[in-house]
Amino acid sequence: MNTGILIIAHAPLASALRDCVLHVYPESASGILALDVQADASTETTRLAAQARLAQLNAPNTLVLTDMFGATPCNVAQKVVDGIHSKLVAGVNLPMLLRTVNYRHEPLDALVARALSGGTQCIMQVAVTAPQNQIRKPNDHHHSDHHQ
């Protein structure tokens, strides 16, 4: 059985991340849940909602992903994760989430490692240059510029 995934983040990030993942993996809908933490929600209300989502997943193991360490979503998650059948990773991003969904069949500890590597390996500075500023090779006859 696959590991369940619960995303707990500031509203509307958790639901938005889930929607993005379901665009790629629509068959995973029942194994991925989101909890959007509203700005005015109490910690106790959020904790109860997180526990309800964990129960709703009904998975032998659960990976809980939160947006930011030290913020309310992570603080609540720390109270509901047991460290054995559920693990917590803060700093969720879309590459991390896609990687975890793709490898949900792996053991929980391996999935945590995949989440960490997926989240960090996809963070990079990307050089952006306009095509007209790129240097062409002298014998590049197949290159054509497209202008609108």
N, C-alpha and C positions, 0 to 999 in steps of 0.2 A: 504494500500500500504506500502511496506517495505521502510525503510530508506536507502538511497544511501550511499555508502562508497567510499571516495576518499583517496587514500594513496599518500602522497607527501613526497618523501625522496631522499636522495643523490643516484645518479645512481650507480648501477642498483638495489638498494634495493627495491624500490617501486614495480617494475615489478616482482622481484623475490618473494616478499611476496604475491602479487596477484596470481602468478602462483601456489604457495604452497596452497593457499586457494582454488583455482579452482580444484586442485587435489582432495580435500575433498568434495567440494561443486560445482561441475561443472555447476549446474543449476543456479548459482548465477552470472554468467559472466556479464550479462548486468547491474547488480546493484553495481558492484565493479570496480572502475577504478584506474589506477595508473599514477602518474606523476613522472618520473625520472628527477631529477634536475642535469643537467650537470655542471661540474666544471666551464666551461667558459660562462655559460648562465647568462644574465643580470637579475636583479631582475624584471624589467618591462616585459621582455619576459616570465619569469616564472610566473608572476602574470597573464598575459593574458592567458597563457596555463592553469593555474589553474581555471580561470573563465570559459574557454571553456569546461573543463572537468566537472565542476559543472553543466553547462547548458546541457551537453550531458547526465548526469545522469537522468535529468528530474524527480527528486524525490521531494516529498513535504518537506522532511527533509533530511539533509545530515550530516554524521559524517565524519570529516576530521581527518586523523591520520598522524602525522609526526614523523620522526625518532628522532629528538633531539631539545629540547627547546633552542632557541637562535641562531640556525643555519638558513641558508637561507630558507630551506623548511618551517620551522615553521614561520619565519618572513613573508614570502609570504602568508602563510595560514592565518595568523592573519589579513591580509589586505582583504581577500576575504570571511572570515567567518563573518556572521552577529550576531551570538550569540543567535538567535531565531530559525530560520529554519535550521541553520547549527551550529555545535559545533566543537571544536577543542580539540584534545588530543595529547600531545607529548609523545614520548617514545615508539612508536609502536613496538610490538614484535609479533611473530606468535601466541602464546596463546591468546593475546588480540584480534587479528584480527579474529581468529577462533570463539571466544566467541561472538564478535559483529555480525559476519555473522549469527551465529546460532540464535541470538535474534533480528534480524533486524526488526521484526514485533512490537517490544515494542516501547513505546514513546521515543523520543530522549533523554530526561534527564535520563530515566532508562537505555538506551543503553550506555550513557556515564559512568554511575556507573558500568555497566557490563564490559565495556572496562577497566576501572581502576582496578577493582578487578581481572579480567582475566589476565591482564598484570603483576600484582604484586604477585598474589597467585602462579603463576607458576615459580617464580624465587626462586630457592633453591639450596643449596649445596647438592650434591649427593655423598654419600660415595661409593667409588669404591674399592672393594677388589677382588682379584683373587679367584676363587673357591678353589684352593688348600690351601689358607690361612684362609678359613672360618672354624670355629670350628664346628665339628660334634657332634651331640648328641650321647651318648654311645649306644643307642639302635636303631639307625637309619640304618636299613638294606636295606631300599629302595633307599638310596642315592648312586649314582654312579658318579664317576668322568669321564669326557670325555676329553681326550687329543688328540690333533691333531699332 
